[in-house]
């Protein structure tokens, strides 16, 4: 098996913790209090390798939720289920392609929310990782809790399939198997329940190929969410624009075999606008202008949403680096696939 599941199951102890007034003091109370701020997210997916669920953390009492940017969010309808079982329809506020973060919003108030710990912790710090790993919790069932230690604080050098991860800053590497299906967007807290970081997506180390268990530090999370809410980190993907036949720009994406096929470039027509802009085979398109895209269809719709004559600007991941390309004016001809 790829992951060994090691859990600290709070179970009945959580019931005892809820009866104690005041600040949490025992490990069980800390875990229960933190788990109330973790939500279960359901969206697109449902095929092997593309799970339709993940985790999120409440970052403000008025219903702002931080999570990992993934294909789960590439859906017209997103459901968020709180710790107490309440279900809300969520909207995508915006995304940060570099940190692979997203912020959702639900219509709720007076929610328990995390206060991030601003300073980073050192290796050896004991932590709890809280997420809906493998989607085992439904309804008012509480997210799973894993106990571990920060093994190292190092720059992220990882890849997903053939593409390198865009974020190369420092992450917390954990000594327990936290980054499982359903875990992205979960919380990592210290012994007092303060938020240390957010669990990232499943990645392999570039050098060794082993699966990584890591979290984005809370200070990077806070900066990413601030940029998203300020509108400087990107916008929600386009879902309603008429798709543009990208061959008119000289760009050919991989065959769209799945409903959410990642938008890798398969080939570039010599002498075309895409070739002149420097696009290459195996580039991964992550944004059109300021709009995040996570599938081939989303790229076609996002480009189709660019006003005729305006510049088509793509953000790509190439060899672990985000590359910006300007393909020139959007052509007038629109073809339906």
C-alpha positions as CSV (number, residue, x, y, z in Angstrom):
1,X,0.0,0.0,0.0
2,X,1.2,3.5,-0.8
3,X,0.2,5.0,2.6
4,X,0.3,3.5,6.1
5,X,-2.6,4.9,8.1
6,X,-1.7,5.8,11.7
7,X,-4.5,7.6,13.5
8,X,-5.0,9.1,16.9
9,X,-8.8,8.5,17.0
10,X,-10.4,11.0,19.2
11,X,-13.7,9.1,19.3
12,X,-15.5,9.1,22.7
13,X,-12.9,11.3,24.2
14,X,-14.2,14.1,22.1
15,X,-17.5,13.8,23.8
16,X,-15.9,14.3,27.2
17,X,-13.9,17.3,25.9
18,X,-17.1,19.1,24.8
19,X,-18.4,19.0,28.3
20,X,-15.4,21.0,29.7
21,X,-15.8,24.7,29.8
22,X,-13.0,27.2,29.0
23,X,-9.8,26.7,27.0
24,X,-8.8,23.2,26.1
25,X,-6.0,21.8,28.3
26,X,-5.6,18.1,27.5
27,X,-4.5,16.7,24.2
28,X,-8.0,15.3,23.6
29,X,-9.6,18.7,24.2
30,X,-7.1,20.4,21.9
31,X,-7.8,17.9,19.2
32,X,-11.5,18.3,19.6
33,X,-11.4,22.1,19.6
34,X,-9.2,22.2,16.4
35,X,-11.4,19.6,14.6
36,X,-14.4,21.9,15.0
37,X,-12.6,24.3,12.6
38,X,-12.0,21.7,9.9
39,X,-14.6,21.2,7.2
40,X,-15.3,18.4,4.6
41,X,-15.4,19.6,1.0
42,X,-17.1,17.8,-1.9
43,X,-16.9,18.7,-5.5
44,X,-15.7,17.4,-8.9
45,X,-13.9,14.0,-9.2
46,X,-15.1,10.5,-8.7
47,X,-12.6,8.6,-10.9
48,X,-9.4,6.9,-9.9
49,X,-6.7,9.4,-9.0
50,X,-9.2,12.3,-9.0
51,X,-11.0,12.1,-5.7
52,X,-14.2,14.2,-5.4
53,X,-13.5,15.3,-1.8
54,X,-10.9,17.1,0.4
55,X,-10.6,19.1,3.5
56,X,-10.6,22.8,4.4
57,X,-10.0,25.0,7.4
58,X,-12.2,27.9,8.7
59,X,-10.1,31.1,8.7
60,X,-12.8,33.6,9.7
61,X,-16.0,33.5,11.7
62,X,-18.0,34.8,8.7
63,X,-17.5,31.7,6.6
64,X,-14.2,32.1,4.8
65,X,-12.5,28.7,4.3
66,X,-9.0,28.0,3.1
67,X,-8.2,24.8,1.2
68,X,-5.9,23.3,-1.4
69,X,-6.3,24.3,-5.1
70,X,-7.3,21.1,-6.9
71,X,-9.6,19.6,-9.4
72,X,-12.2,19.0,-6.6
73,X,-12.9,22.8,-6.9
74,X,-13.5,22.6,-10.7
75,X,-17.2,22.1,-10.2
76,X,-20.3,24.2,-10.6
77,X,-21.4,23.1,-7.2
78,X,-19.3,22.8,-4.0
79,X,-20.6,21.5,-0.7
80,X,-19.0,22.2,2.6
81,X,-20.0,20.1,5.7
82,X,-19.1,21.5,9.1
83,X,-18.0,19.5,12.1
84,X,-21.6,19.6,13.5
85,X,-23.0,18.2,10.2
86,X,-24.4,21.5,8.8
87,X,-24.1,21.5,5.0
88,X,-23.5,24.7,3.0
89,X,-23.1,25.5,-0.7
90,X,-19.8,27.2,-1.1
91,X,-18.5,29.6,-3.8
92,X,-14.9,30.0,-4.9
93,X,-13.6,33.4,-3.9
94,X,-10.2,33.1,-5.6
95,X,-7.1,31.1,-5.9
96,X,-3.3,31.4,-5.5
97,X,-1.7,29.3,-8.3
98,X,1.8,29.6,-6.9
99,X,1.0,28.3,-3.4
100,X,-1.8,26.1,-4.8
101,X,-4.3,27.6,-2.3
102,X,-8.0,28.5,-2.7
103,X,-10.4,30.4,-0.5
104,X,-14.1,29.5,-0.4
105,X,-17.0,31.3,1.2
106,X,-20.2,30.0,2.8
107,X,-23.2,31.9,4.2
108,X,-22.6,31.4,7.9
109,X,-21.6,33.5,10.9
110,X,-20.1,33.0,14.3
111,X,-18.1,30.0,13.2
112,X,-15.1,28.8,15.2
113,X,-12.0,29.9,13.2
114,X,-8.3,29.3,13.4
115,X,-5.8,32.0,14.4
116,X,-2.5,31.2,12.6
117,X,0.7,31.1,14.6
118,X,2.9,33.8,12.9
119,X,6.3,32.5,13.8
120,X,7.6,29.3,12.3
121,X,8.4,26.3,14.5
122,X,11.6,24.2,14.4
123,X,12.1,20.5,13.7
124,X,11.1,18.4,16.6
125,X,7.8,20.3,17.3
126,X,5.0,17.9,18.2
127,X,1.9,18.5,16.0
128,X,-1.6,17.2,15.3
129,X,-2.8,16.8,11.7
130,X,-6.5,17.0,11.2
131,X,-8.3,16.2,7.9
132,X,-10.9,14.0,6.3
133,X,-8.4,11.6,5.0
134,X,-9.8,9.0,2.6
135,X,-13.2,10.6,3.0
136,X,-14.0,8.4,6.0
137,X,-16.0,11.1,7.9
138,X,-19.5,12.0,6.6
139,X,-22.2,14.3,8.1
140,X,-21.4,15.2,11.7
141,X,-18.7,12.6,12.0
142,X,-15.5,14.3,13.1
143,X,-12.4,14.6,11.0
144,X,-9.5,12.2,11.7
145,X,-6.6,13.3,13.9
146,X,-3.0,12.1,13.4
147,X,-0.2,12.7,15.9
148,X,3.3,13.4,14.7
149,X,6.4,15.6,14.7
150,X,7.9,18.2,12.4
151,X,10.8,16.2,11.0
152,X,12.4,19.1,9.0
153,X,11.8,22.6,7.6
154,X,13.1,22.6,4.1
155,X,12.4,24.1,0.6
156,X,9.8,22.0,-1.3
157,X,11.3,20.1,-4.2
158,X,8.5,17.9,-5.5
159,X,6.5,16.9,-8.5
160,X,3.0,15.6,-9.4
161,X,3.3,13.2,-12.3
162,X,5.6,14.8,-14.8
163,X,5.1,18.3,-13.6
164,X,7.1,20.0,-10.8
165,X,5.2,21.7,-8.0
166,X,5.1,25.5,-8.5
167,X,5.8,26.4,-4.9
168,X,9.5,26.0,-3.9
169,X,9.5,27.8,-0.5
170,X,9.8,26.3,2.9
171,X,7.4,23.6,4.1
172,X,7.1,21.5,7.2
173,X,8.0,17.9,6.5
174,X,6.1,15.6,8.9
175,X,7.0,12.2,10.2
176,X,3.5,10.6,9.8
177,X,1.5,9.8,6.7
178,X,-0.6,12.9,6.5
179,X,-0.9,13.7,2.8
180,X,-3.5,11.1,1.7
181,X,-6.5,11.4,-0.6
182,X,-8.9,13.7,1.1
183,X,-6.3,15.3,3.3
184,X,-5.3,18.4,1.2
185,X,-6.5,21.5,2.9
186,X,-6.4,19.9,6.4
187,X,-5.0,21.6,9.5
188,X,-1.7,21.1,11.3
189,X,-1.8,22.5,14.8
190,X,0.6,22.6,17.8
191,X,0.0,21.3,21.3
192,X,-2.1,24.4,22.1
193,X,-4.3,24.1,19.0
194,X,-2.7,27.0,17.2
195,X,-2.6,26.7,13.4
196,X,0.9,25.9,12.2
197,X,0.1,25.1,8.5
198,X,-2.2,23.6,5.9
199,X,-1.8,20.1,4.5
200,X,-0.8,20.1,0.8
201,X,-1.6,17.8,-2.1
202,X,0.0,14.4,-2.7
203,X,3.5,15.0,-4.1
204,X,6.6,13.0,-4.7
205,X,10.1,14.2,-3.8
206,X,11.9,15.2,-7.0
207,X,15.2,13.6,-6.1
208,X,14.0,10.3,-4.5
209,X,10.5,9.8,-5.8
210,X,9.1,9.0,-2.4
211,X,5.8,10.3,-1.3
212,X,6.0,13.5,0.8
213,X,4.0,14.3,4.0
214,X,4.2,18.1,4.4
215,X,2.3,21.3,5.2
216,X,2.5,24.8,4.0
217,X,3.5,27.1,7.0
218,X,0.8,29.3,8.4
219,X,2.6,32.5,7.5
220,X,2.6,31.5,3.8
221,X,-1.0,30.5,4.2
222,X,-1.9,33.9,5.7
223,X,-0.1,35.8,2.9
224,X,-1.7,33.6,0.2
225,X,-5.2,34.1,1.6
226,X,-4.7,37.8,2.0
227,X,-3.6,38.1,-1.6
228,X,-6.7,36.1,-2.7
229,X,-9.1,38.2,-0.7
230,X,-7.4,41.4,-2.0
231,X,-7.9,40.2,-5.6
232,X,-4.2,40.1,-6.4
233,X,-3.6,36.3,-6.6
234,X,-6.1,35.2,-9.2
235,X,-9.9,34.7,-9.8
236,X,-12.3,31.8,-10.0
237,X,-12.2,29.8,-13.3
238,X,-14.6,30.6,-16.1
239,X,-17.4,28.0,-16.6
240,X,-19.9,29.8,-18.8
241,X,-17.9,31.3,-21.7
242,X,-18.0,29.7,-25.1
243,X,-15.0,27.5,-25.6
244,X,-12.4,28.6,-28.2
245,X,-10.7,26.1,-30.5
246,X,-7.1,26.6,-29.3
247,X,-5.7,25.4,-32.6
248,X,-6.4,28.9,-33.9
249,X,-3.6,30.0,-31.6
250,X,-1.4,27.0,-32.5
251,X,-1.9,25.3,-29.2
252,X,-2.8,21.6,-28.9
253,X,-3.6,20.3,-25.4
254,X,-3.6,16.6,-24.5
255,X,-6.7,14.6,-25.4
256,X,-9.6,15.5,-23.2
257,X,-10.4,12.0,-22.2
258,X,-11.8,12.7,-18.7
259,X,-14.2,15.4,-17.4
260,X,-11.3,17.1,-15.6
261,X,-8.2,16.3,-17.8
262,X,-5.2,18.4,-16.6
263,X,-4.3,20.9,-19.3
264,X,-0.9,19.8,-20.4
265,X,0.4,21.1,-23.8
266,X,0.7,18.2,-26.2
267,X,2.2,20.1,-29.1
268,X,2.7,23.5,-30.6
269,X,2.2,24.4,-34.3
270,X,5.4,25.8,-35.8
271,X,5.2,29.5,-36.6
272,X,1.9,30.0,-34.7
273,X,1.2,32.5,-32.0
274,X,1.8,29.8,-29.4
275,X,5.2,29.0,-30.9
276,X,6.2,32.7,-31.0
277,X,5.2,33.1,-27.4
278,X,7.5,30.2,-26.4
279,X,5.1,27.5,-25.4
280,X,6.5,24.0,-25.3
281,X,5.2,20.4,-25.1
282,X,4.6,19.2,-21.5
283,X,3.9,22.8,-20.2
284,X,1.0,22.7,-17.7
285,X,-1.4,25.6,-18.1
286,X,-2.5,26.9,-14.7
287,X,-4.1,30.3,-15.5
288,X,-5.5,32.3,-18.3
289,X,-4.9,35.9,-17.4
290,X,-5.9,36.1,-13.7
291,X,-8.3,33.1,-13.9
292,X,-7.2,29.7,-12.6
293,X,-7.8,26.7,-14.8
294,X,-7.6,23.1,-13.8
295,X,-8.8,21.2,-16.9
296,X,-8.6,21.3,-20.7
297,X,-12.2,22.4,-20.9
298,X,-11.5,25.2,-18.5
299,X,-8.6,26.5,-20.6
300,X,-10.8,26.6,-23.7
301,X,-13.6,28.4,-21.9
302,X,-11.2,30.9,-20.2
303,X,-9.6,31.8,-23.5
304,X,-13.1,32.0,-25.1
305,X,-14.0,34.5,-22.3
306,X,-11.2,36.8,-23.3
307,X,-12.7,39.7,-25.3
308,X,-11.9,39.6,-29.0
309,X,-8.7,41.4,-29.8
310,X,-7.5,41.4,-26.2
311,X,-4.2,39.7,-25.3
312,X,-4.3,36.0,-24.4
313,X,-1.9,35.6,-21.5
314,X,-1.2,32.2,-20.1
315,X,0.6,31.1,-16.8
316,X,2.4,27.8,-17.1
317,X,4.4,25.5,-15.0
318,X,7.6,24.4,-16.7
319,X,10.4,22.6,-14.8
320,X,9.0,23.8,-11.5
321,X,8.9,27.4,-12.5
322,X,5.9,29.6,-13.3
323,X,6.3,31.0,-16.8
324,X,4.2,33.8,-18.3
325,X,3.4,33.8,-22.0
326,X,1.6,36.3,-24.2
327,X,0.0,34.8,-27.2
328,X,-1.2,38.1,-28.7
329,X,-4.8,39.1,-29.6
330,X,-7.5,36.6,-29.2
331,X,-8.7,35.6,-32.7
332,X,-12.3,36.3,-33.7
333,X,-13.2,32.8,-34.9
334,X,-14.9,30.7,-32.2
335,X,-15.4,27.1,-32.8
336,X,-17.3,24.6,-30.7
337,X,-15.4,21.4,-29.9
